[in-house]
Amino acid sequence: MTSQPLPHHQLTAPAPTEPARPAALDQPAPTGPPAYRTDRCRSCNSPIWWARTPAGRSMPVDAVPSPTGTLQLHRTAHQLLADVVPAEQRPDAGPLYLSHFATCPSAWSWRSGGRRG
């Protein structure tokens, strides 16, 4: 069963009325699915979402669709998934997003396991 891409306005959920989301993305919230809140990049303060790659790694994604985007986002009950869309399929893929590593002016400082000074 594959999840269908969601329109941009459905990727963010209203403010949760249930307990706060657990820190680990792979754990369900105590009562129902987690809300995907928008975070802010600690370097440039841009709005981002955290998504899982097919390899299971966390990746910051710009929270605004981009005309040059390469990622399609899918929401499951417990996480936001990011899949790279092949170039020939992008015109028909719906809203696409960019990895925040591609747009953040300080991305280099966050690569390879943590912030470098």
C-alpha positions as CSV (number, residue, x, y, z in Angstrom):
1,M,0.0,0.0,0.0
2,T,1.6,3.3,-1.1
3,S,0.6,6.6,0.4
4,Q,-0.7,9.3,-1.8
5,P,1.0,12.7,-1.9
6,L,-0.9,15.4,0.0
7,P,-1.7,18.9,-1.1
8,H,0.4,21.5,0.7
9,H,-2.4,22.7,2.9
10,Q,-3.0,19.2,4.2
11,L,0.6,18.5,5.3
12,T,0.4,20.7,8.4
13,A,-2.2,19.7,11.0
14,P,-4.0,22.1,13.3
15,A,-2.7,22.6,16.7
16,P,-2.9,19.3,18.6
17,T,-5.4,18.9,21.4
18,E,-3.7,15.7,22.5
19,P,-0.4,15.1,24.4
20,A,2.8,16.4,22.8
21,R,4.5,14.4,20.1
22,P,7.3,12.1,21.3
23,A,10.8,13.1,20.4
24,A,11.4,10.0,18.3
25,L,9.8,10.1,14.9
26,D,9.3,6.3,14.8
27,Q,7.2,6.2,17.9
28,P,3.4,7.0,17.7
29,A,1.9,9.7,19.9
30,P,0.1,8.3,22.9
31,T,-3.3,9.1,21.6
32,G,-3.6,9.1,17.8
33,P,-1.3,10.2,15.0
34,P,1.2,13.0,15.6
35,A,0.7,16.5,14.2
36,Y,3.4,17.7,11.8
37,R,4.4,21.0,13.3
38,T,6.6,23.4,11.5
39,D,10.0,23.9,13.0
40,R,12.5,26.7,12.3
41,C,16.1,26.2,11.1
42,R,18.5,27.0,13.9
43,S,20.8,28.7,11.4
44,C,18.6,30.8,9.0
45,N,15.2,30.6,10.8
46,S,13.4,29.4,7.7
47,P,10.3,27.2,8.3
48,I,11.1,23.5,7.9
49,W,9.6,20.0,8.3
50,W,11.5,16.9,9.3
51,A,11.0,14.0,7.0
52,R,12.4,10.5,6.7
53,T,14.3,9.4,3.6
54,P,13.8,6.0,2.1
55,A,17.1,5.0,4.0
56,G,15.5,6.0,7.3
57,R,17.5,9.1,7.9
58,S,15.9,12.4,9.1
59,M,16.2,15.3,6.6
60,P,15.0,18.9,6.9
61,V,12.7,19.9,4.1
62,D,11.6,23.5,3.3
63,A,8.0,23.9,4.4
64,V,7.0,25.7,1.2
65,P,6.7,24.0,-2.2
66,S,9.2,25.0,-4.8
67,P,9.0,25.2,-8.6
68,T,12.4,23.5,-8.6
69,G,11.5,20.9,-6.0
70,T,12.6,17.3,-6.3
71,L,10.9,15.8,-3.2
72,Q,7.4,14.5,-2.9
73,L,6.1,14.3,0.7
74,H,3.8,11.5,2.0
75,R,2.3,11.5,5.5
76,T,1.8,8.2,7.3
77,A,0.3,7.7,10.7
78,H,3.7,8.3,12.4
79,Q,6.0,10.2,10.2
80,L,6.5,12.4,7.1
81,L,8.3,10.6,4.3
82,A,10.3,12.2,1.5
83,D,10.8,10.5,-1.9
84,V,12.9,11.9,-4.8
85,V,10.8,12.2,-7.9
86,P,12.6,11.4,-11.2
87,A,12.9,14.4,-13.4
88,E,10.6,13.0,-16.1
89,Q,7.8,12.6,-13.6
90,R,8.1,16.0,-11.9
91,P,5.7,18.0,-14.2
92,D,2.8,15.7,-13.1
93,A,3.8,15.0,-9.5
94,G,1.9,17.8,-7.7
95,P,3.6,20.1,-5.2
96,L,7.3,19.3,-4.8
97,Y,9.7,20.4,-2.1
98,L,13.4,21.0,-1.6
99,S,15.7,19.6,1.0
100,H,16.6,22.4,3.3
101,F,20.3,21.4,2.8
102,A,19.9,22.8,-0.8
103,T,18.6,26.2,0.4
104,C,20.1,27.0,3.8
105,P,23.1,29.3,3.6
106,S,24.7,27.4,6.6
107,A,23.9,23.9,5.4
108,W,27.6,23.0,5.3
109,S,27.9,23.4,9.0
110,W,25.2,20.8,9.7
111,R,26.5,18.0,7.4
112,S,28.3,14.8,8.5
113,G,26.9,14.3,11.9
114,G,26.6,17.6,13.5
115,R,27.3,21.3,13.7
116,R,30.9,22.4,13.2
117,G,32.2,25.6,14.6
